[in-house]
């Protein structure tokens, strides 16, 4: 699979961020389920445990090597099935990622816009950009009936790193 960088620079609440769009031939509730329900989420990125009604869940990426660090996802806003805003932090680390998922449906087609902050260090974009292009392409493959394992991270990183670094230089 040949990949192309798809992210664009945006400012979300004063934070430099990268935004990505993916479009699905599916209703908004189906796409919402793909990005929030544990069994569907596990097919393309990772798994969460806990009770979201407490305001946070533990999350572990499943395709980040042998020992990915667990993260605490704090739910800042949840307006199902339209918007989810999260903060992600690895316990004991200072870095906090701000992420939003916004879904819009038009005539049976749903567009997901995902954004993630790049922190105070623009060099973070060199990892964030290729990483999310990879994971969101895995989501598209999973939701179209394909095998997400067919998406190779080597097609994204380091090939797209400079593109995202240039975006924030």
C-alpha positions in Angstrom: 0.0 0.0 0.0 1.3 3.4 -0.9 0.5 6.1 1.5 0.3 9.9 1.2 0.5 12.3 4.1 -3.1 13.6 4.7 -2.8 15.8 7.8 -3.0 19.5 7.9 -1.9 22.1 10.5 -4.7 23.6 12.6 -5.0 25.5 15.8 -7.4 24.0 18.3 -8.0 26.1 21.5 -4.6 27.7 21.1 -2.7 24.4 20.6 -0.8 23.6 17.4 -2.4 20.4 16.1 -2.6 18.1 13.1 -6.1 17.4 11.6 -6.9 14.3 9.5 -10.1 13.5 7.7 -11.4 10.1 6.7 -14.7 9.4 4.9 -16.8 6.3 5.4 -19.8 5.0 3.5 -21.6 4.4 6.8 -24.0 6.1 9.1 -22.6 8.3 11.9 -23.6 5.8 14.6 -21.7 3.1 12.9 -18.5 5.2 12.6 -19.0 6.4 16.2 -19.0 2.7 17.3 -15.8 2.0 15.3 -14.0 4.7 17.3 -15.4 4.1 20.7 -16.5 0.5 21.2 -13.7 -1.6 22.7 -14.0 -4.6 20.3 -14.1 -2.5 17.2 -11.4 -0.1 18.4 -9.1 -3.1 19.1 -9.2 -4.1 15.5 -7.3 -1.0 14.3 -5.6 0.7 17.3 -6.0 -0.5 20.8 -8.1 -1.3 23.8 -9.5 0.6 26.7 -10.7 -0.7 30.0 -12.6 1.0 32.8 -15.8 2.9 33.1 -16.2 5.9 30.9 -18.9 7.3 33.2 -16.1 8.1 35.7 -14.6 10.5 33.2 -11.5 8.4 32.2 -10.4 5.0 31.0 -7.1 3.2 30.7 -6.0 2.7 27.1 -3.3 0.6 25.6 -2.2 0.7 21.9 -2.0 -2.8 20.5 0.3 -2.2 17.5 3.2 -0.3 19.1 5.7 -3.0 19.6 5.9 -5.5 22.5 5.4 -3.3 25.5 3.4 -0.1 24.8 2.9 2.1 27.8 -0.7 2.3 29.1 -2.2 5.7 28.9 -4.9 7.5 30.9 -7.6 8.9 28.6 -9.5 11.7 30.3 -12.9 12.4 28.6 -13.3 16.2 28.3 -16.4 16.2 26.2 -18.6 13.4 24.8 -21.5 14.3 22.6 -22.3 10.9 21.0 -22.3 10.4 18.1 -20.8 13.8 17.0 -17.8 14.8 19.2 -15.4 13.3 21.6 -12.6 15.4 23.2 -9.8 13.6 25.1 -6.6 14.2 27.0 -4.1 11.4 26.9 -1.2 11.1 29.4 1.2 8.3 30.2 1.2 8.1 34.1 4.4 9.6 35.5 5.1 11.6 32.3 4.4 15.4 31.8 3.4 15.3 28.1 -0.3 15.6 27.5 -1.9 15.0 24.1 -5.2 16.7 23.3 -7.3 14.9 20.8 -10.7 15.5 19.3 -12.9 13.3 17.1 -15.7 15.1 15.2 -18.1 13.2 13.0 -20.5 14.6 10.4 -23.0 12.6 8.3 -24.3 13.7 5.0 -26.5 11.4 2.9 -25.3 8.2 4.4 -21.6 9.2 4.3 -19.8 10.1 7.5 -16.6 12.1 7.7 -14.4 11.7 10.7 -12.1 14.5 11.5 -9.4 13.6 14.0 -7.0 16.1 15.6 -4.1 15.8 17.9 -2.0 18.5 19.5 1.8 18.3 18.9 2.7 19.7 22.3 5.2 22.5 22.8 7.8 20.8 20.6 7.1 21.0 16.9 9.4 18.1 16.4 6.6 15.9 17.8 4.8 16.4 14.5 7.4 14.1 12.9 6.0 11.2 14.8 2.3 12.3 15.3 1.6 12.9 11.6 2.8 9.6 10.2 1.4 7.7 13.2 -2.1 9.0 12.8 -2.1 8.6 9.0 -1.1 4.9 9.7 -3.8 4.3 12.3 -6.6 6.1 10.5 -5.8 4.1 7.3 -6.0 1.0 9.5 -9.5 2.2 10.6 -10.6 2.7 7.0 -9.4 -0.8 6.0 -11.0 -2.4 9.1 -14.3 -0.7 8.4 -14.3 -1.6 4.7 -13.9 -5.3 5.5 -10.2 -5.6 4.9 -7.4 -6.7 7.1 -5.8 -3.8 9.1 -2.6 -5.9 9.3 -2.2 -5.2 5.5 -1.3 -1.6 6.4 2.4 -1.4 7.0 3.8 1.3 9.3 7.0 1.2 7.2 5.1 3.0 4.4 4.5 5.9 6.8 7.5 6.4 9.0 10.1 7.6 8.3 8.8 8.3 4.8 6.4 11.1 5.9 8.3 12.4 8.9 9.9 15.3 7.1 6.5 16.4 5.5 5.1 16.9 9.0 8.3 18.5 10.4 8.2 21.0 7.6 4.5 21.7 8.4 5.5 23.1 11.8 8.9 24.7 11.0 
